[in-house]
Amino acid sequence: MRFNRSIIWFRNNLRLQDNEALVEGIQQSSEYILIYIFDEALWKDNPISMAHASQKRLTFLWQSVANLRESIFSLGGELIISKGNPEKVIEEMAAQYNCDAVFAPKEAGVYEQQSEERLEKVLTRKKIFFNTYAQNTLFHEEDIPWPIGKLPDVFTQFRKENEKQTAVRKLIKTPLEFSLSVKLNEKKVSALDVGISPEKPSAKSVLAFAGGEKEAWARLNHYFWEQDQLKNYKVTRNGLLGSDYSSKFSPWLALGCISPKSIYYEVMRYEAERVKNQSTYWLVFELIWRDYFHFVLKKFQKRLFHASGIKEEEVEWSSDEKIFKRWAAGETGVPFVDANMRELNETGYMSNRGRQNVASFLVKDLGIDWRMGAWYFEHALLDYDVASNWGNWAYVAGVGNDPRENRYFNILSQAKKYDPKGDYVRFWLPELKNVEGFNIHKIALLNKKEYLKQINGTKIDYFDPIVDMKKWDY
Ligand SMILES: Cc1cc2nc3c(=O)[nH]c(=O)nc-3n(C[C@H](O)[C@H](O)[C@H](O)COP(=O)(O)OP(=O)(O)OC[C@H]3O[C@@H](n4cnc5c(N)ncnc54)[C@H](O)[C@@H]3O)c2cc1C
């Protein structure tokens, strides 16, 4: 053994399977303390005066940590749960319990990386070994064909080169027991102790999302093996209603309850045992998108969070609060946008199609600073992932990695394509339920006679559109 007593620090790797930091910590230590620290910053306000994480997002996080604690306990170990400034907690703990090493995953976020760097300095001064492991992407950062600084600025090149030459590393063995885990026998921390009031999922949610490694695998088994939906993914992935139009893996991936490599090897097994087609390929394609945004963040770091984005494009953004709040509340009077925002607010989830539309509408139609949208998503999304969120927002805003100039989503033609009968909008905007078919999307464009006929004489309490919808051909 290299070390007498180590700290194994869980961050966005809340799993036992395929977890290099965990396994290295176990293998290199005579005994070890397992810990998760709720970062107090999640409760603090972001620049749009909202907590970084909503209670819904925190509920999912709590469930994931609690599930990990149960799994570790059932294998003879103890997971300490704490709250505070993670780097300070680790530093104090290492001193208090006389530890000589700390093992942790490497995080993508700039804030987290800065914290890692500070911690490394402090620990090294005290002769405590500190090592982090890159383990939340499909391709390992050391295996991709470029040094991070030379990463291509266009996704297609990134994907093609990696598909040609980068192998996905083997899965890391799952630990079978934790007999060397130090038991501090601390009081069993509850959600309320760390400031989380768990919320039940809305009955209207596409899925009753629950955090944890066990739930992640239950979802994968349901989607791949029981419902056999993977073979249809490419055709259904732009859906809006129901649980199985897409994988819904994102909240578990964001917290590392399951690794992209584990999903990849399950896709390979599905291709061998069931069918290999465009859909099975496409799920891996999307995981490569996820990787790409992670590496883009590594390359550009703080620049990704600037208004001018990685393109350093100076755009005059508005920060009109009134308009922004109407967008955020789903009160713009544009039904397709409002339905998606209301789904997000009530459930913490929104489809990829929805995200692209509401993001484009905020930045291209309303001219609002794209970062206000990204901060709002950071607060509200269960699956908030710093790289995927900021990378996608910058992309839609035209200051990211989109090689096409001026990509624009015409909301009515998108609605026509993806919600032609208006079922999705009817589900989320009950005040419009009497409006038939596609008319629900363009209620503001109907003449008075048509309008009265559509609403069947009932009074409708809905918003006047915030933009002139006549501009959209469909
Ligand atoms: C403005 C905007 C913000 C977004 N913010 C986030 C975010 O914070 N966290 C997040 O995980 N995804 C984000 N996405 C990407 C995407 O919308 C979600 O990953 C997807 O909708 C999650 O549903 P799913 O798991 O069913 O996806 P599936 O279609 O089943 O895809 C499988 C997995 O591939 C990955 N993936 C798919 N599309 C993308 C994409 N465009 N970018 C990166 N990864 C992708 C996800 O990990 C996803 O779980 C954002 C997209 C936009 C346009």
Ligand as a Chemical Component Dictionary entry (heavy atoms), coordinates in Angstrom:
data_LIG
# 
_chem_comp.id                   LIG 
_chem_comp.type                 NON-POLYMER 
_chem_comp.pdbx_formal_charge   0 
_chem_comp.three_letter_code    LIG 
# 
loop_
_chem_comp_atom.comp_id 
_chem_comp_atom.atom_id 
_chem_comp_atom.alt_atom_id 
_chem_comp_atom.type_symbol 
_chem_comp_atom.charge 
_chem_comp_atom.model_Cartn_x 
_chem_comp_atom.model_Cartn_y 
_chem_comp_atom.model_Cartn_z 
_chem_comp_atom.pdbx_ordinal 
LIG C1  C1  C 0 -29.878 25.307 -24.655 1  
LIG C2  C2  C 0 -29.566 23.877 -24.293 2  
LIG C3  C3  C 0 -29.132 23.565 -23.001 3  
LIG C4  C4  C 0 -28.822 22.241 -22.656 4  
LIG N1  N1  N 0 -28.397 21.968 -21.373 5  
LIG C5  C5  C 0 -28.049 20.691 -21.042 6  
LIG C6  C6  C 0 -27.591 20.380 -19.735 7  
LIG O1  O1  O 0 -27.442 21.231 -18.859 8  
LIG N2  N2  N 0 -27.298 19.077 -19.459 9  
LIG C7  C7  C 0 -27.407 18.083 -20.403 10 
LIG O2  O2  O 0 -27.135 16.923 -20.094 11 
LIG N3  N3  N 0 -27.802 18.376 -21.647 12 
LIG C8  C8  C 0 -28.138 19.630 -22.000 13 
LIG N4  N4  N 0 -28.571 19.901 -23.277 14 
LIG C9  C9  C 0 -28.501 18.835 -24.300 15 
LIG C10 C10 C 0 -29.765 17.981 -24.502 16 
LIG O3  O3  O 0 -30.873 18.805 -24.681 17 
LIG C11 C11 C 0 -30.032 17.014 -23.347 18 
LIG O4  O4  O 0 -28.866 16.279 -23.060 19 
LIG C12 C12 C 0 -31.131 16.015 -23.716 20 
LIG O5  O5  O 0 -32.299 16.692 -24.053 21 
LIG C13 C13 C 0 -31.389 15.096 -22.534 22 
LIG O6  O6  O 0 -32.415 14.187 -22.806 23 
LIG P1  P1  P 0 -32.084 12.663 -23.057 24 
LIG O7  O7  O 0 -31.179 12.152 -21.992 25 
LIG O8  O8  O 0 -33.353 11.958 -23.270 26 
LIG O9  O9  O 0 -31.252 12.747 -24.413 27 
LIG P2  P2  P 0 -30.985 11.663 -25.545 28 
LIG O10 O10 O 0 -31.482 12.237 -26.814 29 
LIG O11 O11 O 0 -31.487 10.329 -25.160 30 
LIG O12 O12 O 0 -29.390 11.632 -25.663 31 
LIG C14 C14 C 0 -28.569 10.726 -24.912 32 
LIG C15 C15 C 0 -27.528 11.511 -24.145 33 
LIG O13 O13 O 0 -26.663 12.177 -25.054 34 
LIG C16 C16 C 0 -26.264 13.442 -24.514 35 
LIG N5  N5  N 0 -26.730 14.528 -25.388 36 
LIG C17 C17 C 0 -27.768 14.505 -26.256 37 
LIG N6  N6  N 0 -27.851 15.687 -26.915 38 
LIG C18 C18 C 0 -26.849 16.455 -26.429 39 
LIG C19 C19 C 0 -26.410 17.782 -26.708 40 
LIG N7  N7  N 0 -26.997 18.579 -27.628 41 
LIG N8  N8  N 0 -25.366 18.268 -26.005 42 
LIG C20 C20 C 0 -24.724 17.513 -25.072 43 
LIG N9  N9  N 0 -25.090 16.251 -24.786 44 
LIG C21 C21 C 0 -26.138 15.730 -25.454 45 
LIG C22 C22 C 0 -26.929 13.562 -23.151 46 
LIG O14 O14 O 0 -26.017 13.165 -22.151 47 
LIG C23 C23 C 0 -28.108 12.603 -23.273 48 
LIG O15 O15 O 0 -28.528 12.096 -22.021 49 
LIG C24 C24 C 0 -28.921 21.223 -23.637 50 
LIG C25 C25 C 0 -29.362 21.546 -24.926 51 
LIG C26 C26 C 0 -29.682 22.851 -25.245 52 
LIG C27 C27 C 0 -30.148 23.171 -26.639 53 
# 
loop_
_chem_comp_bond.comp_id 
_chem_comp_bond.atom_id_1 
_chem_comp_bond.atom_id_2 
_chem_comp_bond.value_order 
_chem_comp_bond.pdbx_ordinal 
LIG C1  C2  SING 1  
LIG C2  C3  SING 2  
LIG C2  C26 DOUB 3  
LIG C3  C4  DOUB 4  
LIG C4  N1  SING 5  
LIG C4  C24 SING 6  
LIG N1  C5  DOUB 7  
LIG C5  C6  SING 8  
LIG C5  C8  SING 9  
LIG C6  O1  DOUB 10 
LIG C6  N2  SING 11 
LIG N2  C7  SING 12 
LIG C7  O2  DOUB 13 
LIG C7  N3  SING 14 
LIG N3  C8  DOUB 15 
LIG C8  N4  SING 16 
LIG N4  C9  SING 17 
LIG N4  C24 SING 18 
LIG C9  C10 SING 19 
LIG C10 O3  SING 20 
LIG C10 C11 SING 21 
LIG C11 O4  SING 22 
LIG C11 C12 SING 23 
LIG C12 O5  SING 24 
LIG C12 C13 SING 25 
LIG C13 O6  SING 26 
LIG O6  P1  SING 27 
LIG P1  O7  DOUB 28 
LIG P1  O8  SING 29 
LIG P1  O9  SING 30 
LIG O9  P2  SING 31 
LIG P2  O10 DOUB 32 
LIG P2  O11 SING 33 
LIG P2  O12 SING 34 
LIG O12 C14 SING 35 
LIG C14 C15 SING 36 
LIG C15 O13 SING 37 
LIG C15 C23 SING 38 
LIG O13 C16 SING 39 
LIG C16 N5  SING 40 
LIG C16 C22 SING 41 
LIG N5  C17 SING 42 
LIG N5  C21 SING 43 
LIG C17 N6  DOUB 44 
LIG N6  C18 SING 45 
LIG C18 C19 SING 46 
LIG C18 C21 DOUB 47 
LIG C19 N7  SING 48 
LIG C19 N8  DOUB 49 
LIG N8  C20 SING 50 
LIG C20 N9  DOUB 51 
LIG N9  C21 SING 52 
LIG C22 O14 SING 53 
LIG C22 C23 SING 54 
LIG C23 O15 SING 55 
LIG C24 C25 DOUB 56 
LIG C25 C26 SING 57 
LIG C26 C27 SING 58 
# 
